[in-house]
Every structure is written in structure tokens, then in C-alpha cells.
Amino acid sequence: MTFTTISALSPLDGRYASKLATLRPLTSELGYMHRRVQVEVAWFIALSDAGFAEFKPLSPGARTYLLGLVKNFSEADGNAIKEIEKTTNHDVKAVEYWIKSKFEARPELLKASEFVHFACTSEDINNTSHALQLRSSRDVVVLPALDRILFKLREMAHAYADVPMLSRTHGQTASPTTVGKEMANVVVRLNAACERIAAVKILAKMNGAVGNYNAHLSAWPDFDWEAFARKVVETPEPMGLGLSFQPYSIQIEPHDYMAELFDAVARVNTILIDLSRDIWGYVSLGYFKQKLKAGEIGSSTMPHKVNPIDFENAEGNLGLANAVLNHLSAKLPVSRWQRDLTDSTVLRNIGVALGYGVLAYQSLTTGLNKLELNQAALEQDLNNAWEVLAEPIQTVMRRYGVAGAYEKLKEVTRGQRVTPEDLHALIRSLEIPQADKDRLLAMTPATYIGKAAELAKRV
């Protein structure tokens, strides 16, 4: 079978391939190879500047050439590495051999070729490559996608700050809010969760087979290899990696930062599942209509339908994302003794976990941009829910010490259809100041919104 998007095993590379074009170069195997080449080149150049008599500083031309291998890395280069791997059956060694093959016409580099991958274990290259992949995915794809959702929700919070809406706690009518305030609630939660994603330090180690610089010190016992490794890891790109240094590890970087990052992304996804379900419900209630698209069909048999599919797709894909993220978070920090290989195959699914999330963020953004407020439906629901004013009436009664305030309102309202006349008759009978009677008599479900509008505008 010829591989095409319709023969792909995963919908991320099939049905939804075009939607993940920004993530694929970062988290695919090609992206992984690219980062491995970057790490090997950065380590090689740094070794030339370490002051070793056996490896003199590289010429400007050699440096430019090496950095060009990284900058211009292509799919053809990735395929060449895969061809080498057929012989080596070792993916990192294949990268090393590919880099050395690029030295053949350059005597300066050929002479120094044994310093490619010098004193490194494969995991020195792999963990730094994964770190580079994760940093780029977070900063270039995930956070910008979430920023677009935040922008839209904040825009809605402000635009609908004054639009009253009936609340529903336990699915039952409850104290009114505003549409904008409900959006503002999500903005605050989502913003805090995004800050946690951004705050995670992306760590990397370059300390050899079991984390002790054994091989390094066997070659140059008096050299400060830990300081050297820290410099390579922390020096900004392109001469270094621009990551945070991990000083203690077994053969693998412990992956605790990855678990922290994946947990933070999963927390965002959980918030967005909550949002997706709520918006779905508001569409069902008629609070929002959805903009129509020419030619689009909502049902194969019911022509009238305009389904909230964007929010359903978002919810489904967010669930898939969290299933993988939660496994990554639970599994990756656990390794037998100084290392086992179970993390290697699991780590290749970073793109899957983030991919389902990014797909969901796109669906959610599309869905939010299609919403149109149906003010008539909001007003109708409020006008049919005068029972919610039992709360302010009994609260004012309690202020003035009216005995059994709660019980009196419960008797009048619980489980019953309540009319304005019922409430107004009760209010007029109360022994409370006239000013408070007048205020309660003037109140409607649509005006009983507390500080909702103010809070929405403030977000």
C-alpha cells in the first residue's frame, strides 16, 4: 500500500494532517533527527574551543559549514540517516556516521572526526534533542494556540459583560450571572494554567553513560567537564542549546520536568473540556446560535440541524491528548536502575499527545468564532425564572431579623412555578424599611447579577 493521508494509521497524519503542519516538523522522527544533528554539532564545536591541544579551534569556514548542516537539514538528510541505520541498527550512531560522512571533502573536519559524539552516551544526544523538541513545541505551537483561545474568550468576556444569563447549578435554575462573567471565569483559570506551562524549565544533561563523566575524565582527568557540559547546554543557540542544565542523573535525564510539563498541559486540557461541555450546553439551550457555512450539512437526514461539532471534536481530542499525556507523566520518571529502554519508545509519542491537544485547540477556536449570541433566548429563560429572586428577598429579610426568612421563601418557591405577583405580594407584606421594599420590588431576574458585569470587564 502506498502511504497517503487516507492510509495513515493515525488520524493525526491522515484526516487531520494539514491541521498539524506546524507541529509535525518539530515532533516527528525527522524533527528528532534534526535536533540530534544540532546537539552533535554544538558539542563538536564546543570541544574545539575547550583548549585541548589535540583539537584546535575550528576555522570560521568550518563553523559556518557545520551550522549549515543544522540550518539546512532536510527530509533527504533524514532519509540518508535512515539508510545508515539499516546497517547500524542504532539510530544515534547513524546520526554520528552521517555527520562524519559530511566531512569527507573537508580535511580540517576529517582530521577531527573522532571528536564527533566524543565521550557521549546516546542519551546525552537524545535527552537534549527531546528537550529542544519540547521547548519549540511549547513556545511555537502550543502556547500560541492557547493564546488565541484566551484572546477570544477575553473578547467575549468584555463584549457580553452586561448580558444577563440564568445560571444553572445542579442543572436547576440559580442566581443569574452574565455571559461575559462565565467567559471571564475560564479566562482566569486558563491564563493561570498557561503560565504554569510557560514556567516549566526545560532541562538537559550531558554527563555520560551513568551521569558521572566517567569517559570524559578518562581522556582529560584535569578538565572541568561539568562546567563544560553546563556551558554547552545553557549557551544560547546556535552555538549552544539554550536549555537549563540538569546536574544529576542516571544514564537518562530523570524526566521530572517532562512530567511537570505534561501535567500542566493536561490541566489546560481539562479546563477546556469543561469549557467545551458548557458551550455545548449553551448552544443546546439556544443561548448561542452558530454561524452558517454555505454547503455545510449538519445531519444526513435532518436538514435543519446545525450541530456544535467543533466543541464535540475539541472535547474528544482533548480526552485523547490527556490519556497519552497522563501516561507519559506517570511512566517517564520511572526507570530501572541506571536505565532501561522503556522511555525511548514512549517518548516518540510526544507528538501524538501534543498533536491531539493542538487539534482540539483549533476546533475550539473555530467553534468560538462561529458563535452568535441569542439574546432573546437568554431573556426568555430569565423571565421564566422569577424563583431565583427568593435568594435576595430572604437575605434582606434576614438582615432585618425577620424570623423564618429562609423557610418562608422555601414554602413559596421550592418546586413551584413562581410569578412576579407572588413575590411582590410577599415583599409588600414584609416588615422591612420601605427603601428596601422598593429595591426588591424593582428587581428582576435580569437585574439580579451582583458584580458579574464588573468582574467580567476587569478580566
C-alpha positions in Angstrom: 0.0 0.0 0.0 1.3 3.4 -0.9 1.3 5.7 2.1 -1.1 8.6 1.8 -3.2 10.6 4.3 -6.1 8.1 3.8 -3.9 5.1 4.5 -2.3 6.6 7.6 -2.8 4.6 10.8 -3.2 7.7 12.9 -5.8 10.4 12.1 -3.1 13.0 13.1 -1.2 12.0 9.9 -4.3 11.2 8.0 -7.6 13.1 8.2 -6.1 15.9 10.2 -2.6 16.1 8.6 -3.0 19.6 7.2 -4.0 20.9 10.6 -0.8 19.9 12.3 1.7 21.2 9.7 3.3 23.5 12.3 3.8 20.7 14.9 5.0 17.9 12.6 8.5 19.3 11.8 9.1 19.7 15.5 7.9 16.3 16.9 8.2 13.9 14.0 11.1 11.5 13.6 12.5 13.9 11.1 12.4 16.6 13.7 14.0 14.3 16.2 16.9 13.6 13.8 17.2 17.3 13.1 17.6 18.1 16.8 20.2 15.2 17.2 22.3 16.8 14.5 22.0 20.1 16.2 23.2 18.7 19.5 26.1 16.8 18.0 27.3 19.9 16.1 27.0 22.1 19.2 29.0 19.6 21.2 31.6 19.2 18.5 32.2 23.0 18.0 32.4 23.5 21.8 35.0 20.8 22.1 37.1 22.6 19.6 37.0 25.7 21.8 37.8 23.8 25.0 41.6 24.4 24.8 42.6 20.8 24.0 46.0 20.5 22.2 44.5 17.6 20.2 41.6 19.6 18.9 42.4 23.1 17.8 39.6 25.7 17.4 37.7 25.3 14.1 38.1 27.9 11.4 35.2 30.3 10.7 34.5 28.4 7.5 34.3 25.1 9.2 31.9 26.5 11.8 29.7 28.0 9.2 29.6 24.7 7.3 28.7 22.8 10.4 25.9 25.2 11.4 24.7 24.9 7.8 24.2 21.2 8.3 21.7 22.1 11.1 20.1 25.1 9.4 19.6 23.3 6.1 18.7 19.9 7.4 16.2 18.3 5.0 14.0 15.3 4.6 16.6 13.9 2.2 19.2 14.2 5.0 16.8 12.3 7.3 16.3 9.6 4.7 20.1 9.3 4.4 20.4 8.8 8.2 17.7 6.1 8.0 19.7 4.3 5.3 22.7 4.2 7.6 20.5 3.0 10.4 19.6 -0.1 8.4 23.2 -1.2 8.9 23.9 0.1 12.4 20.5 -0.8 13.8 21.3 2.2 16.1 19.6 5.5 15.4 22.1 7.8 17.3 25.1 6.1 15.8 23.6 6.6 12.4 23.4 10.3 13.0 27.1 10.3 14.1 28.1 8.4 10.9 26.0 10.8 8.7 27.8 13.8 10.2 31.2 12.2 9.7 30.2 11.5 6.1 29.8 15.2 5.6 33.5 15.7 6.5 34.9 13.7 3.6 35.8 16.7 1.3 37.0 18.9 4.2 40.4 17.9 5.6 40.1 20.2 8.7 36.9 18.4 9.8 38.0 15.0 8.6 41.1 15.2 10.8 38.9 16.0 13.9 36.1 13.5 13.0 36.7 11.3 16.1 35.5 14.2 18.3 32.0 13.8 16.8 30.0 12.2 19.7 33.1 12.3 21.9 32.5 10.8 25.4 28.8 10.9 24.8 26.3 8.2 25.5 23.3 8.1 23.2 21.1 9.5 25.9 23.2 12.7 26.0 22.1 13.3 22.5 18.6 12.0 22.9 17.5 13.9 26.1 18.8 17.2 24.8 17.0 16.6 21.5 13.8 15.9 23.2 14.2 19.0 25.3 14.7 21.1 22.1 11.6 19.4 20.6 9.5 20.2 23.7 10.7 23.7 24.0 9.9 24.5 20.4 6.5 22.7 20.5 5.5 24.6 23.6 6.7 28.0 22.6 6.0 27.9 18.8 2.8 25.8 18.7 1.0 25.0 22.0 1.1 28.4 23.8 0.3 30.5 20.7 -2.7 28.2 20.0 -3.9 28.7 23.6 -3.3 32.4 23.4 -5.7 32.5 20.5 -8.4 30.9 22.7 -7.6 33.2 25.6 -7.9 36.2 23.3 -11.3 35.1 22.0 -12.6 34.3 25.5 -11.4 37.7 26.9 -13.0 39.4 23.9 -16.3 37.6 24.7 -16.0 38.4 28.4 -15.8 42.1 27.7 -18.4 42.1 24.9 -21.0 40.2 26.9 -20.1 41.6 30.3 -23.6 43.2 30.7 -25.7 40.5 29.1 -27.7 38.7 31.9 -27.8 34.9 31.9 -29.7 32.4 34.1 -27.3 30.2 36.0 -27.8 26.5 36.4 -26.4 24.8 39.4 -27.1 21.0 39.5 -28.9 21.7 36.2 -31.5 23.8 38.1 -32.2 27.5 37.8 -29.9 29.5 40.1 -28.8 33.1 40.8 -28.2 34.9 37.5 -24.8 35.8 36.1 -23.8 37.4 32.8 -22.5 35.7 29.7 -19.3 37.7 30.0 -18.7 36.7 33.6 -18.9 33.0 32.6 -16.3 33.6 29.9 -14.1 35.6 32.4 -14.1 32.6 34.8 -12.5 30.5 32.1 -10.0 33.2 31.1 -8.7 33.4 34.7 -8.3 29.6 35.0 -6.8 29.2 31.6 -4.4 32.1 32.0 -3.0 30.6 35.2 -2.7 27.2 33.7 -0.9 28.6 30.6 1.5 30.4 33.0 2.3 27.1 34.6 3.1 25.6 31.2 5.4 28.5 30.3 7.2 28.4 33.7 8.4 24.8 33.4 12.2 24.7 33.0 13.3 22.5 30.1 16.2 20.5 31.4 19.0 18.6 29.7 22.1 16.6 30.8 25.4 15.9 29.1 27.2 13.8 31.6 27.9 10.4 30.0 26.8 6.8 30.5 25.7 6.9 34.1 25.9 10.6 34.9 29.4 10.8 36.3 31.6 12.0 33.4 33.5 8.6 33.5 34.6 8.6 29.9 35.3 12.3 29.8 37.7 12.1 32.8 39.5 9.1 31.4 40.6 11.3 28.5 41.3 14.6 30.3 41.2 14.0 34.1 42.0 17.6 35.0 39.4 19.2 32.8 36.2 20.6 34.4 33.8 18.6 32.4 30.7 19.5 34.4 31.3 23.2 33.8 31.9 22.5 30.1 28.7 20.5 29.8 26.7 23.2 31.6 28.1 25.8 29.1 27.1 23.7 26.1 23.6 23.2 27.5 22.9 26.7 28.7 24.7 28.8 25.9 22.0 30.2 23.6 21.6 28.8 20.2 23.2 28.3 17.7 26.5 27.8 19.5 24.8 26.1 22.4 21.4 24.7 23.2 19.8 27.4 25.3 18.3 24.9 27.8 18.5 24.5 31.6 21.3 22.3 32.9 20.5 19.1 34.8 23.5 18.3 37.0 22.3 15.0 38.5 21.1 12.0 36.5 21.5 8.3 35.8 22.0 7.4 32.2 18.8 9.2 31.3 17.7 12.7 32.4 15.1 11.9 35.1 12.2 13.4 33.0 10.6 15.0 36.1 10.4 18.3 34.2 8.6 16.5 31.3 6.0 15.1 33.8 5.6 18.6 35.2 5.1 20.0 31.6 2.7 17.2 30.6 0.7 17.6 33.8 0.5 21.4 33.1 -0.8 20.8 29.5 -3.2 18.2 30.8 -4.6 20.7 33.3 -5.2 23.2 30.5 -6.9 20.5 28.5 -9.2 19.6 31.5 -10.2 23.3 31.7 -11.0 23.3 28.0 -13.1 20.1 28.3 -15.1 21.9 30.9 -15.5 24.9 28.6 -16.4 22.7 25.6 -19.2 21.0 27.5 -20.6 24.2 28.9 -20.6 25.9 25.5 -22.2 22.8 24.0 -24.9 23.1 26.7 -25.5 26.8 26.0 -25.9 26.1 22.3 -28.4 23.4 23.2 -30.3 25.9 25.4 -30.3 28.3 22.5 -28.2 30.9 24.2 -25.8 30.8 21.3 -26.5 30.3 17.6 -23.8 29.2 15.2 -22.9 31.0 12.0 -23.8 29.0 9.0 -21.4 28.0 6.3 -22.5 27.6 2.7 -22.7 23.9 1.6 -22.2 22.5 5.1 -24.5 19.7 6.3 -25.4 19.1 9.9 -27.2 15.8 9.5 -27.6 13.2 6.7 -31.4 13.0 7.4 -32.3 16.2 9.3 -31.7 19.2 7.2 -32.5 21.7 9.9 -29.6 20.8 12.2 -26.6 23.0 12.9 -24.6 20.8 15.3 -22.0 22.0 17.8 -19.4 19.7 16.2 -16.4 22.0 16.9 -16.9 21.7 20.6 -17.6 17.9 20.4 -14.4 17.4 18.4 -12.5 19.5 20.9 -13.8 17.5 23.8 -13.0 14.2 22.2 -9.4 15.2 21.1 -8.7 16.8 24.5 -9.6 13.5 26.1 -7.3 11.6 23.8 -4.5 14.1 24.5 -4.9 13.7 28.2 -4.9 9.9 28.0 -1.4 10.0 26.4 -0.1 12.9 28.5 -1.1 11.2 31.7 0.7 8.0 30.7 3.8 10.0 29.7 3.7 11.8 33.0 3.3 8.6 35.1 5.8 6.4 33.1 8.7 8.6 32.1 10.1 9.5 35.6 10.4 5.7 36.3 13.5 3.8 35.1 15.1 0.5 36.3 18.4 1.1 38.0 20.7 3.3 35.8 18.4 2.9 32.8 16.0 0.8 30.8 14.7 1.4 27.3 11.0 1.7 28.1 11.2 5.5 28.0 12.6 5.5 24.4 9.5 4.2 22.6 7.2 6.1 24.9 9.0 9.4 24.2 8.3 9.0 20.5 4.7 9.7 21.3 5.2 13.3 22.5 3.9 14.5 19.1 0.8 12.3 19.5 0.0 13.8 22.9 0.5 17.4 21.8 -1.0 16.8 18.4 -4.4 15.8 19.8 -4.3 18.8 22.0 -3.4 21.2 19.2 -6.1 19.7 17.0 -8.6 20.4 19.8 -7.4 24.0 20.3 -8.0 24.6 16.6 -11.5 23.1 16.8 -12.3 25.2 19.9 -11.1 28.4 18.3 -13.2 27.7 15.2 -16.2 27.0 17.3 -15.9 30.1 19.5 -15.5 32.2 16.4 -18.8 30.8 15.0 -20.9 31.7 18.0 -23.6 34.3 17.8 -25.4 35.4 21.0 -29.2 34.8 21.0 -30.3 37.5 23.4 -34.0 36.6 23.0 -33.4 33.1 24.4 -31.5 34.4 27.3 -34.2 36.9 28.1 -36.9 34.3 27.9 -35.2 32.0 30.3 -34.7 34.8 32.8 -38.3 35.9 32.5 -39.4 32.3 33.3 -37.3 32.0 36.4 -38.6 34.5 39.0 -38.0 31.9 41.7 -34.3 32.9 41.7 -35.3 36.1 43.5 -36.1 34.1 46.6 -32.4 34.4 47.5 -32.2 38.2 47.7 -35.6 38.5 49.3 -34.8 36.1 52.1 -31.3 37.6 52.5 -32.8 41.1 53.1 -35.3 39.6 55.5 -32.6 38.0 57.5 -30.7 41.4 57.6 -33.7 42.8 59.5 -34.2 39.8 61.7 -37.4 38.6 60.1 -38.0 35.2 61.7 -38.0 32.1 59.4 -37.0 34.1 56.3 -35.5 31.1 54.5 -38.4 28.8 55.4 -41.0 31.3 54.2 -39.4 31.7 50.8 -38.9 28.0 50.5 -42.6 27.4 51.1 -43.5 29.9 48.4 -40.9 28.9 45.7 -39.5 25.4 46.1 -40.6 23.2 43.2 -43.2 25.6 42.1 -43.8 28.0 39.2 -43.3 31.4 40.7 -44.7 34.6 39.2 -43.7 38.2 39.8 -47.0 38.8 41.5 -46.3 36.0 44.1 -43.1 37.6 45.1 -44.3 41.2 45.1 -47.2 40.3 47.4 -44.8 38.7 49.8 -42.4 41.7 49.6 -45.2 44.2 50.3 -46.2 42.2 53.4 -42.7 42.3 54.9 -41.9 44.5 58.0 -38.7 46.0 56.5 -37.8 49.6 55.6 -39.7 51.0 52.6 -36.5 51.7 50.7 -35.6 48.1 50.8 -39.1 47.1 49.8 -38.9 49.4 46.8 -35.5 48.0 45.8 -36.7 44.4 45.9 -39.9 45.3 44.0 -37.8 46.8 41.3 -35.6 43.8 41.0 -36.0 41.3 38.1 -34.0 38.1 37.3 -32.2 40.1 34.6 -31.0 42.8 37.1 -30.0 40.4 39.9 -26.5 39.8 38.7 -24.4 41.1 41.6 -20.9 42.2 40.5 -20.9 39.9 37.4 -20.6 42.7 34.9 -17.8 44.4 36.8 -15.9 41.2 37.2 -16.2 40.4 33.5 -14.9 43.8 32.4 -12.0 43.6 34.8 -10.5 40.3 33.5 
